[in-house]
Amino acid sequence: MIRVRRAFLAVTMGVGMLATPIAVFASSSPQAQAREASARERIYDRDRRDYHDWNESEDRAYRRYWQSRHRAYRDYSRLNARERSHYWSWRHSHPDRDRGN
């Protein structure tokens, strides 16, 4: 009985040791995880009382906003309430062509 337990323990540990690298490589890359996290970030537009998903599409629109103003890019998190309100006003008047934001 002791031999069976030892054999079972050895097999279990061996499988666990072999499966660990596979599980690590199967997980998504840090870049993919960052994209997924940013896609889940929701920003509240207090003037329109709605939420916007901050994803790649929104990031592109935000960069277009700064280009249209001929100003240097500023991170959204650093904007004050008035500047954020101005951005969302601009954003609602400039929806994506493929979506009705």
C-alpha positions as CSV (number, residue, x, y, z in Angstrom):
1,M,0.0,0.0,0.0
2,I,2.9,2.4,0.8
3,R,4.4,1.7,-2.6
4,V,1.1,2.6,-4.3
5,R,0.9,5.9,-2.4
6,R,4.5,6.7,-3.3
7,A,3.9,5.9,-6.9
8,F,0.7,7.9,-7.0
9,L,2.5,10.9,-5.4
10,A,5.4,10.6,-7.8
11,V,3.1,10.6,-10.8
12,T,1.0,13.4,-9.5
13,M,4.1,15.6,-8.9
14,G,5.5,14.7,-12.3
15,V,2.3,15.7,-14.1
16,G,2.1,18.9,-12.1
17,M,5.7,19.8,-12.9
18,L,5.1,19.2,-16.6
19,A,1.8,21.1,-16.7
20,T,3.1,24.3,-15.1
21,P,5.1,25.5,-18.1
22,I,2.2,24.8,-20.4
23,A,-0.2,26.8,-18.2
24,V,2.3,29.7,-18.1
25,F,2.6,29.8,-21.9
26,A,-1.1,29.4,-22.4
27,S,-1.9,32.6,-20.5
28,S,-2.2,35.7,-22.6
29,S,0.7,38.1,-23.2
30,P,1.1,41.3,-21.0
31,Q,0.1,43.4,-24.0
32,A,-3.2,41.4,-24.5
33,Q,-3.9,41.7,-20.8
34,A,-3.4,45.4,-20.9
35,R,-5.8,45.7,-23.9
36,E,-8.4,43.6,-22.1
37,A,-8.1,45.7,-18.9
38,S,-8.4,49.0,-20.9
39,A,-11.4,47.6,-22.7
40,R,-13.1,47.1,-19.4
41,E,-12.4,50.6,-18.2
42,R,-15.6,52.7,-18.2
43,I,-15.6,56.5,-18.1
44,Y,-18.6,58.4,-17.0
45,D,-19.8,61.5,-19.0
46,R,-21.5,63.6,-16.4
47,D,-23.1,66.0,-18.9
48,R,-24.8,63.3,-20.9
49,R,-25.1,61.0,-17.9
50,D,-23.8,58.0,-19.8
51,Y,-20.8,55.7,-19.8
52,H,-18.1,55.1,-22.4
53,D,-15.9,52.1,-22.7
54,W,-12.3,53.3,-23.0
55,N,-10.9,50.9,-25.6
56,E,-8.7,51.2,-28.7
57,S,-11.4,53.0,-30.7
58,E,-11.9,55.6,-27.9
59,D,-8.2,56.1,-27.6
60,R,-7.9,56.8,-31.4
61,A,-10.8,59.3,-31.1
62,Y,-9.1,61.0,-28.1
63,R,-5.9,61.4,-30.1
64,R,-7.9,62.8,-33.1
65,Y,-9.4,65.3,-30.6
66,W,-6.0,66.6,-29.6
67,Q,-4.9,66.7,-33.3
68,S,-8.0,68.7,-34.2
69,R,-7.2,71.2,-31.5
70,H,-3.5,71.5,-32.6
71,R,-2.3,70.9,-29.1
72,A,0.0,68.4,-27.5
73,Y,-1.5,65.2,-26.3
74,R,-2.5,65.0,-22.6
75,D,-3.5,61.9,-20.8
76,Y,-7.2,61.8,-20.1
77,S,-6.6,61.1,-16.4
78,R,-4.9,64.5,-16.1
79,L,-7.7,66.6,-17.5
80,N,-9.9,68.6,-15.1
81,A,-13.7,68.4,-15.2
82,R,-14.1,71.3,-17.6
83,E,-11.6,69.8,-20.1
84,R,-13.3,66.3,-19.8
85,S,-16.7,67.9,-20.5
86,H,-15.3,69.6,-23.5
87,Y,-13.8,66.3,-24.8
88,W,-17.1,64.4,-24.4
89,S,-19.0,67.2,-26.1
90,W,-16.6,67.0,-29.0
91,R,-16.8,63.2,-29.0
92,H,-20.6,63.1,-29.2
93,S,-20.5,65.4,-32.2
94,H,-17.8,63.2,-33.8
95,P,-19.0,59.6,-33.6
96,D,-17.1,56.7,-35.1
97,R,-18.2,55.8,-38.6
98,D,-18.7,52.1,-37.8
99,R,-20.5,52.7,-34.5
100,G,-23.1,55.2,-33.3
101,N,-21.2,56.5,-30.2
